[in-house]
Each structure stands twice: as structure tokens, then as C-alpha cells.
């Protein structure tokens, strides 16, 4: 199952204990999954998770149990009256989600109805796909109550509310009650951060090695040019000594070269002498 499917599977099992919370979740589930058909409740056959949670809530709230996916006129009317749903309305009645606990359940129902999340190993992206702007704005307003910033984009004929910040996605999972998915996401975030840190370190070390190798190659080229076109006997003792040591130990670091000199010299001293040789080589070439 996908990560998004795992979240929804967990949310099906999460329920508000209070009746008003269950009503808020059912309202969001019905409205945002577009389960209102011809003034009656009818769950889509291709949305088994929505149907499963919807039937579960309806059974607990109204003691109505059916085999199919559609409720008769009387049952549907009773459900719509309870969730205060006006015929043709595309959003949940604000009276149903006045309290903070009901807003949490609203988000859970809305995500089950039209939400999804991408594979966090590839990127962080959670979204709600709404049929009109009013639906999208309602979700954004409820998200803002929990300091979660939902952004809006028009995709073809749908209004999509999306979240791309991993911290805010974690907060939303917590708000909706998807605690196991939250822990799985946090574990993936830690592993991802570790991999990124290791890759940065490896890349940095590789860049330093390349830089060191290029510098050493240039130093050796300069010293050989000096030896051929100027001669070591014309160099000062310090420059001649470092030139000879560098040619003999071409893979050595500056620190290792300094250890080979007599008396020993620090990295800055070695670098200064090699720079003098480089300047001399450039002068001879010029």
C-alpha cells in the first residue's frame, strides 16, 4: 500500500468519542468525497475507504446498517438534517465545526474524502483536491487554526490545497490522529537527513581531494619548469629544499611535506614557499 493509503487506513480506525466530533467528520467525509447524489447519501463504488468510514460513522450515529452504498430518502434526509447540510452546498456548515476538536475531525474526514500524500522518500507533498474554490478556502481556514499554511493552485478544473513543508505535514498528521503514519514519516525524515548529510560530507571531501590533487599537480609542473629553465642551484636554500621534497613526495600533503623538511615547517610555511616557486615559474613563462 502507498504511504497515502497507509494514512487513510489509519484514519479509518481513528474516531472522535463525542457525537458532535463524529458529526463533523461525517459532514466533511460526505461533502468532500461528493457522496451526495440527487439529495441522498451514496458512496462511490471506487472509493471503498470512504464508504467504509462513512458507513461506520452512520451506523454509530443513527444505528443504520445497509449492505449497499446508497441510503434511502428517509435515511439520507435524517443524515443531512443532522450535519446541517443545505441542499447543493459544497462546504460543511460552519456550525458543525465550531469547536477545536470538531475541526480536527473535519480535517480527518476531508482528507479521507479528497486528500492524498506523495511518497515522502521522493518528496514532501500533501494535498486536498476540491471541486470548487469555496471548498478549498474552507480547508485553508481550518488548517490556519492549527498554524498550518495551505497553499492554493488551480489544476485543470479543480482547486488544490497543498502543503510541501515536512514540519507542517507532520503537524497535520498529528492533528488528524494519524500518529503511526507520523512516526513513520519522522523516521523517513531522519534517514533522509542522514543520507543528505553524508552525501554533503562525501561531496565536500571529494571536492577537497580534487582541489588538493590539482594544486599538487600544478606545483610539480611549476617546479619541473623551474628545474629545466632556471635550475635549482639558483634557488635559495629554503626554496630548493621544498622543491626537491615536493618532487620526491608528489602525493604528500602540505603537513607531511613540512615534516620532511629540516628543520620542520608548518603548513603555512610550506604553502608560502610553494607559492614563491609558483610565482617564479609564472615569471619565467611570462
C-alpha positions as CSV (number, residue, x, y, z in Angstrom):
1,X,0.0,0.0,0.0
2,X,1.2,3.6,-0.7
3,X,2.1,6.0,2.1
4,X,-1.1,7.9,1.4
5,X,-3.1,4.6,1.6
6,X,-1.4,3.9,4.9
7,X,-2.6,7.2,6.3
8,X,-6.2,6.7,5.2
9,X,-6.2,3.2,6.6
10,X,-5.1,4.6,9.9
11,X,-7.6,7.4,9.8
12,X,-10.5,4.9,9.3
13,X,-9.7,3.5,12.7
14,X,-9.4,6.9,14.4
15,X,-12.7,8.3,15.7
16,X,-13.8,11.2,17.9
17,X,-15.5,9.9,21.0
18,X,-18.1,12.7,21.2
19,X,-21.1,12.7,19.0
20,X,-20.5,16.2,17.7
21,X,-17.0,15.2,16.6
22,X,-18.4,12.2,14.7
23,X,-20.9,14.5,13.0
24,X,-18.1,16.9,12.0
25,X,-16.1,14.1,10.5
26,X,-19.1,12.6,8.7
27,X,-20.1,16.0,7.3
28,X,-16.6,16.5,5.9
29,X,-16.4,13.0,4.5
30,X,-19.8,13.3,2.7
31,X,-19.2,16.8,1.3
32,X,-15.6,16.5,0.3
33,X,-15.9,13.0,-1.2
34,X,-19.0,14.2,-3.2
35,X,-21.2,11.5,-1.8
36,X,-24.4,13.5,-2.1
37,X,-26.2,12.2,-5.2
38,X,-29.7,13.5,-6.0
39,X,-30.4,14.6,-2.4
40,X,-29.4,11.3,-0.9
41,X,-26.2,9.8,0.5
42,X,-24.5,7.5,-1.9
43,X,-20.9,6.4,-1.6
44,X,-18.9,5.9,-4.8
45,X,-18.0,2.2,-5.6
46,X,-14.4,3.2,-6.5
47,X,-13.8,4.8,-3.0
48,X,-14.0,1.8,-0.7
49,X,-12.2,3.6,2.2
50,X,-14.6,6.5,2.1
51,X,-17.6,4.1,2.1
52,X,-16.1,2.0,4.9
53,X,-15.6,5.0,7.2
54,X,-18.9,6.7,6.1
55,X,-20.9,3.6,6.9
56,X,-19.1,3.2,10.2
57,X,-20.0,6.7,11.3
58,X,-23.6,6.5,10.1
59,X,-24.1,3.2,11.9
60,X,-22.8,4.7,15.2
61,X,-24.7,7.9,14.9
62,X,-28.0,6.6,13.5
63,X,-28.0,2.9,14.1
64,X,-28.5,2.4,10.3
65,X,-26.8,-0.5,8.7
66,X,-27.1,-1.3,5.0
67,X,-25.5,-3.7,2.6
68,X,-25.0,-1.4,-0.4
69,X,-23.6,2.0,-0.9
70,X,-26.8,4.1,-1.0
71,X,-29.2,5.2,1.7
72,X,-32.9,5.7,1.0
73,X,-34.6,9.1,1.1
74,X,-35.7,9.0,4.7
75,X,-32.3,7.9,6.0
76,X,-30.5,10.4,3.8
77,X,-32.8,13.2,4.9
78,X,-32.1,12.3,8.6
79,X,-28.3,12.4,7.9
80,X,-28.4,15.7,6.1
81,X,-30.5,17.3,8.9
82,X,-28.0,16.1,11.5
83,X,-25.0,17.5,9.7
84,X,-27.0,20.7,8.9
85,X,-26.2,20.3,5.2
86,X,-28.2,22.6,2.8
87,X,-29.1,21.0,-0.5
88,X,-26.5,21.8,-3.1
89,X,-24.0,23.3,-0.6
90,X,-20.4,22.5,-1.4
91,X,-18.9,23.2,2.0
92,X,-19.6,21.9,5.5
93,X,-21.9,24.0,7.7
94,X,-19.6,26.2,10.0
95,X,-22.0,25.4,12.9
96,X,-20.8,21.8,12.8
97,X,-17.2,22.6,13.2
98,X,-17.2,25.4,15.8
99,X,-15.1,23.6,18.4
100,X,-11.4,22.8,18.0
101,X,-12.0,19.0,18.4
102,X,-14.5,19.1,15.6
103,X,-12.1,20.9,13.4
104,X,-9.6,18.1,13.9
105,X,-12.3,15.6,12.9
106,X,-13.3,17.8,9.9
107,X,-9.7,17.6,8.6
108,X,-9.7,13.8,9.0
109,X,-12.9,13.5,7.1
110,X,-11.8,15.9,4.4
111,X,-8.5,14.0,3.9
112,X,-10.3,10.7,3.6
113,X,-12.7,12.3,1.1
114,X,-10.3,14.1,-1.2
115,X,-6.8,14.1,0.3
116,X,-3.6,12.3,-0.7
117,X,0.1,12.4,0.0
118,X,3.1,11.6,-2.2
119,X,5.8,9.1,-1.2
120,X,8.0,11.0,1.3
121,X,11.1,9.2,0.1
122,X,10.7,11.2,-3.1
123,X,9.4,14.4,-1.8
124,X,7.0,16.0,0.7
125,X,3.6,16.9,-0.8
126,X,0.2,16.5,0.8
127,X,-2.9,17.9,-0.9
128,X,-6.7,18.2,-0.9
129,X,-8.4,18.2,-4.3
130,X,-11.5,20.3,-4.1
131,X,-14.3,20.7,-6.7
132,X,-14.6,24.5,-6.1
133,X,-12.9,27.4,-4.5
134,X,-15.3,27.6,-1.6
135,X,-14.3,24.1,-0.5
136,X,-10.6,24.9,-0.8
137,X,-11.0,28.1,1.2
138,X,-12.8,26.3,4.0
139,X,-9.9,23.7,4.3
140,X,-7.3,26.5,4.3
141,X,-9.2,28.4,7.0
142,X,-9.3,25.3,9.3
143,X,-5.7,24.5,8.6
144,X,-4.8,28.0,9.6
145,X,-6.4,27.4,13.0
146,X,-3.6,24.9,13.7
147,X,-0.9,27.2,12.2
148,X,-0.6,25.1,9.1
149,X,-0.3,27.1,5.8
150,X,-2.2,25.6,3.0
151,X,-1.4,27.0,-0.5
152,X,-3.9,27.1,-3.3
153,X,-3.5,26.3,-7.0
154,X,-5.9,25.7,-9.8
155,X,-5.2,22.4,-11.6
156,X,-7.4,21.9,-14.6
157,X,-10.9,22.4,-13.2
158,X,-10.0,21.5,-9.6
159,X,-8.9,23.7,-6.7
160,X,-6.0,22.1,-4.9
161,X,-4.9,23.0,-1.4
162,X,-1.3,21.7,-0.9
163,X,1.3,21.6,1.8
164,X,5.0,21.0,1.0
165,X,6.8,21.7,4.3
166,X,7.5,18.5,6.1
167,X,7.1,20.1,9.5
168,X,3.6,21.2,8.6
169,X,2.7,17.8,7.2
170,X,3.8,16.2,10.4
171,X,1.6,18.6,12.4
172,X,-1.4,17.9,10.2
173,X,-0.9,14.1,10.7
174,X,-0.9,14.8,14.4
175,X,-4.0,16.9,14.2
176,X,-5.9,14.3,12.2
177,X,-4.8,11.5,14.6
178,X,-2.6,9.6,12.2
179,X,0.1,9.0,14.8
180,X,1.6,5.8,13.4
181,X,2.0,7.5,10.0
182,X,3.5,10.5,11.7
183,X,6.2,8.3,13.3
184,X,6.9,6.6,10.0
185,X,7.3,9.9,8.3
186,X,9.6,11.2,11.1
187,X,11.8,8.1,10.7
188,X,12.0,8.6,6.9
189,X,12.9,12.3,7.5
190,X,15.7,11.3,9.9
191,X,17.1,8.7,7.4
192,X,16.7,11.2,4.5
193,X,18.5,13.9,6.5
194,X,21.3,11.5,7.4
195,X,21.7,10.5,3.8
196,X,21.8,14.1,2.7
197,X,24.3,14.9,5.4
198,X,26.6,12.0,4.4
199,X,26.3,13.0,0.7
200,X,27.2,16.6,1.5
201,X,30.2,15.4,3.5
202,X,31.3,13.0,0.8
203,X,30.9,15.7,-1.9
204,X,32.9,18.1,0.3
205,X,35.7,15.7,0.9
206,X,35.8,14.7,-2.8
207,X,36.0,18.4,-3.7
208,X,38.8,19.0,-1.2
209,X,40.7,16.0,-2.6
210,X,40.3,17.2,-6.1
211,X,41.4,20.7,-5.1
212,X,44.5,19.2,-3.3
213,X,45.4,17.0,-6.3
214,X,45.1,19.9,-8.7
215,X,47.2,22.1,-6.5
216,X,49.9,19.4,-6.1
217,X,49.9,18.8,-9.9
218,X,50.3,22.5,-10.6
219,X,53.1,22.7,-8.0
220,X,55.0,19.8,-9.6
221,X,54.6,21.3,-13.1
222,X,56.0,24.6,-11.8
223,X,58.9,23.0,-10.1
224,X,59.8,21.0,-13.1
225,X,59.6,24.1,-15.3
226,X,62.0,25.9,-12.9
227,X,64.4,23.0,-12.8
228,X,64.5,22.9,-16.7
229,X,64.6,26.7,-17.4
230,X,66.2,28.2,-14.3
231,X,67.9,25.5,-12.3
232,X,67.7,24.5,-8.6
233,X,71.2,25.8,-7.9
234,X,70.0,29.4,-8.4
235,X,67.3,29.0,-5.8
236,X,67.6,29.9,-2.1
237,X,68.2,27.0,0.3
238,X,64.6,27.1,1.5
239,X,63.1,27.1,-2.0
240,X,65.5,24.4,-3.3
241,X,64.7,22.1,-0.3
242,X,60.9,22.3,-0.7
243,X,61.2,21.9,-4.5
244,X,63.3,18.7,-4.1
245,X,61.0,17.3,-1.4
246,X,57.9,18.0,-3.4
247,X,59.3,16.2,-6.5
248,X,60.3,13.2,-4.3
249,X,56.9,13.1,-2.5
250,X,54.3,14.1,-5.0
251,X,51.3,12.6,-3.1
252,X,52.2,14.2,0.2
253,X,50.1,16.8,1.9
254,X,51.4,20.2,3.0
255,X,51.7,19.0,6.6
256,X,53.6,15.9,5.5
257,X,55.9,18.0,3.4
258,X,56.6,20.2,6.3
259,X,57.5,17.2,8.4
260,X,60.1,16.1,5.8
261,X,62.0,19.5,6.0
262,X,64.9,20.2,8.2
263,X,64.0,22.0,10.4
264,X,60.4,21.1,10.3
265,X,58.0,23.7,8.9
266,X,54.2,24.2,9.4
267,X,51.6,24.1,6.7
268,X,51.5,27.9,6.2
269,X,55.3,28.0,5.8
270,X,55.3,25.2,3.2
271,X,52.4,26.9,1.4
272,X,54.4,30.2,1.4
273,X,57.5,28.5,-0.2
274,X,55.4,26.7,-2.8
275,X,53.7,29.9,-3.7
276,X,57.0,31.6,-4.2
277,X,58.0,28.8,-6.6
278,X,54.8,29.2,-8.5
279,X,55.3,32.9,-8.8
280,X,58.8,32.3,-10.1
281,X,57.6,29.8,-12.7
282,X,54.9,32.2,-13.9
283,X,57.5,34.9,-14.2
284,X,59.8,32.6,-16.2
285,X,56.9,31.7,-18.5
286,X,56.0,35.3,-19.0
